[in-house]
């Protein structure tokens, strides 16, 4: 291990993260960005390969920590083969216990391994790689991303989260202060760090930021230590983020929160038109500068070639097979929560469409669903449900000629 890796490993042995409690049940709700079907559909417009193939994905959870992400991956991708790696022995011990208690080992084939991504070596390639908050703790993140890219199948997807410097200005100033006065990642560091923030003048900007934005996340010492006392981290901006992506040979496949990256959040009229005329990177930089609360980037990368499906032709979309996304809450019913947990109300025709789809064999093409809708109406309903990420589509393996 490098000196930096040893420091980070020792830190997480002392403060295993995340600090979520262990539960004697499956993890609550869902995180759609860890469901391979939902992710692949969001990135390509279709399900991976096709519905009929029924291939279980091979998944890498790189930097799994205490197993919160691994738990979701197991339940959201049943029957998958999952390798979860981390450099902290203590975190891995908690992760194994978490998944034993949740029942995840009965859902998917899961293996834990203590190894750095920089030393993982050759492995059978993965369909999907999840890596939340790992690369920004490497001295050379581009080398870590290159290793992930090497482990990914062509057409596979990586889900990443990296710190954004713009929304961490106050955090980084406090980190600098704590370092200057000699606080380290231990119990005294946490106690004295919290004391410093608590005792600053009430109108102090750093104190306000902590109590308005961060304190609710720091009920446990592990979270405070991870945010303010971590021994090594790198923050990114849009420019350095896309430099990292360009070096990897992977292609950007979208943000997990695309609504956040819409110019109309901030601009209207002539200003919006001017903003939209800019190249994509400049549009993203504009949003980055307009939103000082953006403290992380969460996004998908794909290893080319990634097929893209638009389903713009009625005849094309009607020759697909479909399934209801597992990342929708409230089904069966007309009042749902979509994959972002936003309220969504289905009209009677959309509800009827999904109910009939659910009751038909999985390989049934949309055109063959027993519905008394016109072809144009069927295609419109399917396209709208697909746009809302409620309906996942698959090209038919043997379409009718």
Protein Blocks (a to p, Z undefined) as FASTA:
>chain_A
ZZklmmmmmmmmmmgcdfbdcdfbdcehiafklcmklmmmmmnopaehifklopacdddd
ehklnolmmmmmmmmmghiacddddfbfklmmmmmmmmmmnommmmpccddddddfklno
padddfbdcdehklmmpfblmlmmmmmmmmpcehiacddddddfklmmmmmmmmmmmmmn
opacdfklmmmmmmmmmmpcfklmklmmmmmmmmmmmmpmklmmmmmmcfbdcdddfklm
mmmmmmnopacebdfblmlmgfklmggcjllmmmmmpcfklmmmmmmmmmmklcbdcddd
ddddddddeklafklmmmpccdddfkbghiacfbdcdfkopacdddfklmmmmmmmmmpc
fklcfklpccfbdfklmmmmmmmmmmnomaccdddfbacZZ
